[in-house]
Amino acid sequence: MRRLLSSLTPFAGVAALLALWWAVTALQVFPPQVLASPGRVLAAARDGLASGELLRNLGQSLSRLGVGYVAGAALGLAFGAAMALSRTFESYTSGLFHAIRQVPTIAFIPMLVLLFGVEEVFKVVVVAKAAFYPTALATYTGVQGVPRRYYDVAEVYRFSAVDKLWRVIGPATLPPVLTGLRLSLSRAWVALVAAELLVADSGVGQMMEMGRQTFQLEVVLLGVVLIGAIGFGLDRAFKQLEHALVRGAPA
């Protein structure tokens, strides 16, 4: 029973918010044109499922997230490791790296639209950029934090460069790198939705924008609920994966 209650604790805040939402709309604290009720949002979800539009938009957003996140995270892992292992590489790239990572991803959207247009490449690049910097920074910090004695042991056993990477650096940097990957997934999802809100012809963000333009506030709120639920689900799933990998990692 204690374990069950512990697993349900994160949902207590969600339940309280839903109850408050229902009470506010039932008491008509705000006009229905300003705040749609949970019932109207559920009806919008049923209509979207029946027409297939909801699943189509979800599929578009999640496919963009998957492709862009894998590309950005892979580049971030390679770049962060290279910057930590090579002082020459770090000296040439660290200044530009730290300068650009201070700029929000959304600020690059106008330039990226000019470079790639408004098709799928643009959305994937936005996601990849958002995933790249947290991953690269976490990898850089993790590799730099590997104790020197680990490398000394590797030298004693005459490990090759590949062996050092997989048997020394990889296990030692796993926790911080996984934390960076988890953070980058959340940031990539937020950046994708922002890009779809501004420039897109499909996806959850575009669905919300169309709802705003047609004064269908229940569709906008449905998008908000979906964004939060998907983000929460992705974060929880990655957290479980993180725990499993860290427990199973060699000491």
DOMAR-966204 format. One record per residue (C-alpha): residue in one letter; x, y, z. Coordinates in Angstrom, 2 decimals, decimal comma. Each point is the difference from the previous one (the first is absolute). Layout:
BEGIN
{code=A | xx=X | yy=Y | zz=Z}
...
END
This chain:
BEGIN
{code=M | xx=0,00 | yy=0,00 | zz=0,00}
{code=R | xx=2,85 | yy=2,38 | zz=0,84}
{code=R | xx=1,66 | yy=-0,69 | zz=-3,34}
{code=L | xx=-3,28 | yy=0,55 | zz=-1,83}
{code=L | xx=-0,56 | yy=3,32 | zz=1,76}
{code=S | xx=3,56 | yy=1,05 | zz=-0,77}
{code=S | xx=-0,49 | yy=-0,74 | zz=-3,71}
{code=L | xx=-3,22 | yy=2,04 | zz=-0,06}
{code=T | xx=1,49 | yy=3,04 | zz=1,77}
{code=P | xx=1,19 | yy=1,76 | zz=-3,23}
{code=F | xx=-3,58 | yy=-0,09 | zz=-1,28}
{code=A | xx=-1,47 | yy=1,74 | zz=3,06}
{code=G | xx=0,83 | yy=3,45 | zz=-1,35}
{code=V | xx=-1,52 | yy=-0,87 | zz=-3,38}
{code=A | xx=-3,20 | yy=-1,20 | zz=1,66}
{code=A | xx=-0,20 | yy=3,18 | zz=2,09}
{code=L | xx=0,47 | yy=2,16 | zz=-3,10}
{code=L | xx=-2,72 | yy=-1,90 | zz=-1,88}
{code=A | xx=-2,37 | yy=0,39 | zz=2,95}
{code=L | xx=0,71 | yy=3,75 | zz=0,14}
{code=W | xx=-0,49 | yy=0,28 | zz=-3,76}
{code=W | xx=-3,35 | yy=-1,78 | zz=0,20}
{code=A | xx=-1,15 | yy=2,14 | zz=2,96}
{code=V | xx=0,99 | yy=3,29 | zz=-1,65}
{code=T | xx=-1,82 | yy=-0,84 | zz=-3,24}
{code=A | xx=-3,04 | yy=-1,40 | zz=1,85}
{code=L | xx=-0,30 | yy=3,21 | zz=2,02}
{code=Q | xx=0,58 | yy=2,04 | zz=-3,18}
{code=V | xx=2,72 | yy=2,10 | zz=1,61}
{code=F | xx=1,16 | yy=0,70 | zz=-3,56}
{code=P | xx=-2,20 | yy=0,08 | zz=-3,11}
{code=P | xx=-0,06 | yy=-3,24 | zz=-2,06}
{code=Q | xx=1,62 | yy=1,93 | zz=-2,86}
{code=V | xx=3,03 | yy=0,60 | zz=2,24}
{code=L | xx=0,33 | yy=-3,31 | zz=1,85}
{code=A | xx=-1,48 | yy=-3,18 | zz=-1,47}
{code=S | xx=-1,25 | yy=-2,69 | zz=2,36}
{code=P | xx=1,60 | yy=-3,45 | zz=0,32}
{code=G | xx=-3,11 | yy=-1,43 | zz=-1,66}
{code=R | xx=0,49 | yy=2,15 | zz=-3,10}
{code=V | xx=3,66 | yy=-1,01 | zz=-0,15}
{code=L | xx=-0,96 | yy=-3,68 | zz=0,21}
{code=A | xx=-2,53 | yy=0,53 | zz=-2,77}
{code=A | xx=2,68 | yy=1,64 | zz=-2,14}
{code=A | xx=2,27 | yy=-3,00 | zz=0,64}
{code=R | xx=-2,77 | yy=-2,41 | zz=-1,06}
{code=D | xx=-0,66 | yy=1,99 | zz=-3,16}
{code=G | xx=3,72 | yy=0,10 | zz=-0,81}
{code=L | xx=0,33 | yy=-3,75 | zz=0,48}
{code=A | xx=-3,09 | yy=-0,69 | zz=-2,09}
{code=S | xx=1,27 | yy=2,12 | zz=-2,89}
{code=G | xx=3,57 | yy=-1,30 | zz=0,29}
{code=E | xx=1,43 | yy=3,54 | zz=0,25}
{code=L | xx=1,13 | yy=-0,39 | zz=3,59}
{code=L | xx=2,02 | yy=-3,17 | zz=-0,63}
{code=R | xx=1,42 | yy=1,46 | zz=-3,21}
{code=N | xx=1,25 | yy=3,10 | zz=1,79}
{code=L | xx=1,39 | yy=-2,02 | zz=2,90}
{code=G | xx=1,78 | yy=-2,34 | zz=-2,39}
{code=Q | xx=1,56 | yy=2,92 | zz=-1,89}
{code=S | xx=1,26 | yy=1,65 | zz=3,17}
{code=L | xx=1,40 | yy=-3,18 | zz=1,53}
{code=S | xx=1,75 | yy=-1,06 | zz=-3,22}
{code=R | xx=1,68 | yy=3,41 | zz=-0,25}
{code=L | xx=1,00 | yy=-0,24 | zz=3,64}
{code=G | xx=1,47 | yy=-3,47 | zz=-0,45}
{code=V | xx=2,10 | yy=0,80 | zz=-3,06}
{code=G | xx=1,21 | yy=3,38 | zz=1,24}
{code=Y | xx=0,74 | yy=-1,21 | zz=3,51}
{code=V | xx=2,08 | yy=-2,97 | zz=-1,14}
{code=A | xx=1,99 | yy=2,18 | zz=-2,40}
{code=G | xx=0,56 | yy=2,81 | zz=2,50}
{code=A | xx=0,85 | yy=-2,29 | zz=2,90}
{code=A | xx=2,46 | yy=-2,04 | zz=-2,09}
{code=L | xx=1,78 | yy=3,15 | zz=-1,16}
{code=G | xx=-0,02 | yy=1,35 | zz=3,55}
{code=L | xx=1,61 | yy=-3,18 | zz=1,36}
{code=A | xx=2,74 | yy=0,09 | zz=-2,62}
{code=F | xx=0,63 | yy=3,74 | zz=0,32}
{code=G | xx=0,04 | yy=0,02 | zz=3,81}
{code=A | xx=2,39 | yy=-2,95 | zz=0,16}
{code=A | xx=2,31 | yy=1,54 | zz=-2,60}
{code=M | xx=0,04 | yy=3,32 | zz=1,85}
{code=A | xx=0,86 | yy=-1,73 | zz=3,30}
{code=L | xx=2,66 | yy=-2,33 | zz=-1,42}
{code=S | xx=1,79 | yy=2,46 | zz=-2,31}
{code=R | xx=1,27 | yy=3,32 | zz=1,32}
{code=T | xx=0,67 | yy=1,17 | zz=-3,53}
{code=F | xx=-3,57 | yy=-0,72 | zz=-1,07}
{code=E | xx=-1,32 | yy=1,66 | zz=3,14}
{code=S | xx=2,09 | yy=3,14 | zz=-0,50}
{code=Y | xx=-1,39 | yy=0,48 | zz=-3,51}
{code=T | xx=-3,64 | yy=-0,81 | zz=0,75}
{code=S | xx=-0,82 | yy=0,74 | zz=3,65}
{code=G | xx=-0,49 | yy=3,75 | zz=-0,45}
{code=L | xx=-2,47 | yy=-0,36 | zz=-2,86}
{code=F | xx=-1,68 | yy=-2,95 | zz=1,73}
{code=H | xx=-0,67 | yy=1,87 | zz=3,23}
{code=A | xx=-1,08 | yy=3,14 | zz=-1,84}
{code=I | xx=-2,57 | yy=-1,72 | zz=-2,22}
{code=R | xx=-1,43 | yy=-2,17 | zz=2,78}
{code=Q | xx=-1,10 | yy=3,17 | zz=1,82}
{code=V | xx=-2,33 | yy=0,87 | zz=-2,89}
{code=P | xx=-3,48 | yy=-1,58 | zz=0,29}
{code=T | xx=-0,86 | yy=-2,44 | zz=-2,76}
{code=I | xx=-3,09 | yy=2,00 | zz=-0,92}
{code=A | xx=2,21 | yy=2,97 | zz=-0,89}
{code=F | xx=1,53 | yy=-2,02 | zz=-2,85}
{code=I | xx=-3,38 | yy=-0,81 | zz=-1,59}
{code=P | xx=-0,10 | yy=2,96 | zz=-2,45}
{code=M | xx=3,50 | yy=-0,77 | zz=-1,26}
{code=L | xx=-0,72 | yy=-3,74 | zz=-0,23}
{code=V | xx=-3,16 | yy=0,70 | zz=-1,99}
{code=L | xx=2,06 | yy=1,98 | zz=-2,51}
{code=L | xx=2,59 | yy=-2,79 | zz=-0,22}
{code=F | xx=-2,24 | yy=-3,08 | zz=-0,08}
{code=G | xx=-3,47 | yy=1,28 | zz=-0,80}
{code=V | xx=-3,00 | yy=-1,16 | zz=2,02}
{code=E | xx=0,12 | yy=-3,69 | zz=-0,89}
{code=E | xx=1,02 | yy=-2,92 | zz=2,21}
{code=V | xx=3,73 | yy=0,75 | zz=-0,06}
{code=F | xx=-0,64 | yy=3,27 | zz=1,81}
{code=K | xx=-1,86 | yy=-1,68 | zz=2,88}
{code=V | xx=2,60 | yy=-2,75 | zz=0,32}
{code=V | xx=2,81 | yy=2,56 | zz=0,14}
{code=V | xx=-1,81 | yy=1,93 | zz=2,74}
{code=V | xx=-0,32 | yy=-3,17 | zz=2,08}
{code=A | xx=3,61 | yy=-1,02 | zz=-0,68}
{code=K | xx=1,29 | yy=3,42 | zz=1,07}
{code=A | xx=-2,01 | yy=-0,13 | zz=3,22}
{code=A | xx=1,29 | yy=-3,51 | zz=0,79}
{code=F | xx=3,61 | yy=0,67 | zz=-0,98}
{code=Y | xx=1,10 | yy=2,52 | zz=2,62}
{code=P | xx=-1,19 | yy=-1,66 | zz=3,25}
{code=T | xx=1,42 | yy=-3,32 | zz=-1,19}
{code=A | xx=3,33 | yy=1,49 | zz=-1,06}
{code=L | xx=0,40 | yy=1,95 | zz=3,24}
{code=A | xx=-0,87 | yy=-3,01 | zz=2,17}
{code=T | xx=2,41 | yy=-2,21 | zz=-1,95}
{code=Y | xx=2,78 | yy=2,57 | zz=0,22}
{code=T | xx=-0,48 | yy=0,40 | zz=3,77}
{code=G | xx=-0,26 | yy=-3,74 | zz=0,54}
{code=V | xx=3,14 | yy=-0,88 | zz=-1,95}
{code=Q | xx=1,98 | yy=2,74 | zz=1,70}
{code=G | xx=-1,10 | yy=-1,38 | zz=3,36}
{code=V | xx=1,46 | yy=-3,47 | zz=-0,58}
{code=P | xx=2,75 | yy=-0,50 | zz=2,62}
{code=R | xx=3,53 | yy=-0,11 | zz=-1,33}
{code=R | xx=0,64 | yy=-3,34 | zz=1,70}
{code=Y | xx=-2,49 | yy=-1,64 | zz=-2,35}
{code=Y | xx=2,19 | yy=0,95 | zz=-2,95}
{code=D | xx=3,09 | yy=-1,20 | zz=1,88}
{code=V | xx=-1,59 | yy=-3,42 | zz=0,46}
{code=A | xx=-0,90 | yy=-0,07 | zz=-3,69}
{code=E | xx=3,62 | yy=0,75 | zz=-0,87}
{code=V | xx=1,19 | yy=-2,84 | zz=2,23}
{code=Y | xx=-2,28 | yy=-2,43 | zz=-1,82}
{code=R | xx=0,96 | yy=1,56 | zz=-3,34}
{code=F | xx=-3,54 | yy=0,75 | zz=-1,07}
{code=S | xx=-0,45 | yy=1,26 | zz=-3,53}
{code=A | xx=-1,81 | yy=3,29 | zz=-0,64}
{code=V | xx=-3,20 | yy=-1,90 | zz=-0,69}
{code=D | xx=0,37 | yy=-2,04 | zz=3,20}
{code=K | xx=0,54 | yy=3,17 | zz=2,01}
{code=L | xx=-3,15 | yy=1,48 | zz=-1,48}
{code=W | xx=-2,25 | yy=-3,00 | zz=0,64}
{code=R | xx=1,53 | yy=-1,45 | zz=3,16}
{code=V | xx=1,18 | yy=3,11 | zz=1,85}
{code=I | xx=-1,57 | yy=3,23 | zz=-1,23}
{code=G | xx=-3,42 | yy=-1,43 | zz=-0,84}
{code=P | xx=-0,84 | yy=-1,59 | zz=3,38}
{code=A | xx=1,57 | yy=2,88 | zz=1,97}
{code=T | xx=-2,01 | yy=2,67 | zz=-1,81}
{code=L | xx=-3,30 | yy=-1,90 | zz=-0,29}
{code=P | xx=-1,96 | yy=1,79 | zz=2,78}
{code=P | xx=0,73 | yy=3,61 | zz=-1,09}
{code=V | xx=-0,40 | yy=-0,85 | zz=-3,67}
{code=L | xx=-3,39 | yy=-1,63 | zz=0,61}
{code=T | xx=-1,08 | yy=3,07 | zz=1,96}
{code=G | xx=1,02 | yy=2,18 | zz=-2,94}
{code=L | xx=-1,88 | yy=-2,22 | zz=-2,44}
{code=R | xx=-3,11 | yy=0,17 | zz=2,17}
{code=L | xx=0,19 | yy=3,79 | zz=0,20}
{code=S | xx=0,59 | yy=0,28 | zz=-3,73}
{code=L | xx=-3,09 | yy=-2,11 | zz=-0,73}
{code=S | xx=-2,20 | yy=2,40 | zz=1,98}
{code=R | xx=1,54 | yy=3,04 | zz=-1,67}
{code=A | xx=-0,33 | yy=-1,56 | zz=-3,44}
{code=W | xx=-3,71 | yy=-0,66 | zz=0,55}
{code=V | xx=-0,61 | yy=3,59 | zz=1,14}
{code=A | xx=1,97 | yy=1,41 | zz=-2,95}
{code=L | xx=-1,92 | yy=-2,15 | zz=-2,48}
{code=V | xx=-3,39 | yy=1,13 | zz=1,29}
{code=A | xx=1,15 | yy=3,65 | zz=-0,16}
{code=A | xx=1,14 | yy=-0,47 | zz=-3,60}
{code=E | xx=-3,28 | yy=-1,66 | zz=-0,95}
{code=L | xx=-1,93 | yy=2,87 | zz=1,57}
{code=L | xx=1,88 | yy=2,50 | zz=-2,15}
{code=V | xx=0,68 | yy=-1,81 | zz=-3,29}
{code=A | xx=-1,62 | yy=-3,35 | zz=-0,79}
{code=D | xx=-2,79 | yy=-1,62 | zz=-1,96}
{code=S | xx=-0,46 | yy=-2,96 | zz=2,38}
{code=G | xx=0,85 | yy=-1,10 | zz=3,52}
{code=V | xx=-1,32 | yy=0,73 | zz=3,46}
{code=G | xx=1,18 | yy=3,60 | zz=-0,05}
{code=Q | xx=-1,65 | yy=0,66 | zz=-3,36}
{code=M | xx=-3,22 | yy=-1,58 | zz=1,32}
{code=M | xx=0,03 | yy=2,49 | zz=2,88}
{code=E | xx=0,68 | yy=2,92 | zz=-2,33}
{code=M | xx=-2,91 | yy=-1,00 | zz=-2,24}
{code=G | xx=-2,20 | yy=-0,25 | zz=3,08}
{code=R | xx=1,02 | yy=3,52 | zz=1,00}
{code=Q | xx=-0,69 | yy=1,40 | zz=-3,46}
{code=T | xx=-3,47 | yy=-1,60 | zz=-0,11}
{code=F | xx=-0,84 | yy=0,92 | zz=3,61}
{code=Q | xx=-0,19 | yy=-3,65 | zz=1,06}
{code=L | xx=1,52 | yy=0,40 | zz=3,44}
{code=E | xx=-0,73 | yy=-3,64 | zz=0,88}
{code=V | xx=2,41 | yy=-1,05 | zz=-2,76}
{code=V | xx=2,67 | yy=2,33 | zz=1,39}
{code=L | xx=-0,46 | yy=-1,43 | zz=3,50}
{code=L | xx=0,04 | yy=-3,53 | zz=-1,41}
{code=G | xx=3,40 | yy=0,80 | zz=-1,49}
{code=V | xx=1,22 | yy=1,34 | zz=3,35}
{code=V | xx=-1,15 | yy=-3,20 | zz=1,74}
{code=L | xx=1,66 | yy=-2,19 | zz=-2,64}
{code=I | xx=3,27 | yy=1,92 | zz=0,14}
{code=G | xx=0,15 | yy=-0,32 | zz=3,78}
{code=A | xx=-1,02 | yy=-3,66 | zz=0,01}
{code=I | xx=2,47 | yy=-1,00 | zz=-2,71}
{code=G | xx=2,82 | yy=1,99 | zz=1,59}
{code=F | xx=-0,74 | yy=-1,55 | zz=3,39}
{code=G | xx=-0,18 | yy=-3,48 | zz=-1,48}
{code=L | xx=3,28 | yy=0,38 | zz=-1,91}
{code=D | xx=1,76 | yy=1,32 | zz=3,09}
{code=R | xx=-1,31 | yy=-2,81 | zz=2,24}
{code=A | xx=0,94 | yy=-2,66 | zz=-2,56}
{code=F | xx=3,50 | yy=1,40 | zz=-0,40}
{code=K | xx=0,37 | yy=0,20 | zz=3,77}
{code=Q | xx=-0,85 | yy=-3,70 | zz=0,32}
{code=L | xx=2,47 | yy=-0,81 | zz=-2,78}
{code=E | xx=2,63 | yy=2,12 | zz=1,75}
{code=H | xx=-0,44 | yy=-1,88 | zz=3,27}
{code=A | xx=0,15 | yy=-3,37 | zz=-1,75}
{code=L | xx=3,17 | yy=0,86 | zz=-1,93}
{code=V | xx=1,80 | yy=1,53 | zz=2,99}
{code=R | xx=-0,81 | yy=-3,01 | zz=2,20}
{code=G | xx=1,16 | yy=-2,36 | zz=-2,72}
{code=A | xx=3,18 | yy=1,91 | zz=-0,86}
{code=P | xx=3,31 | yy=-1,64 | zz=0,98}
{code=A | xx=1,72 | yy=1,52 | zz=3,00}
END
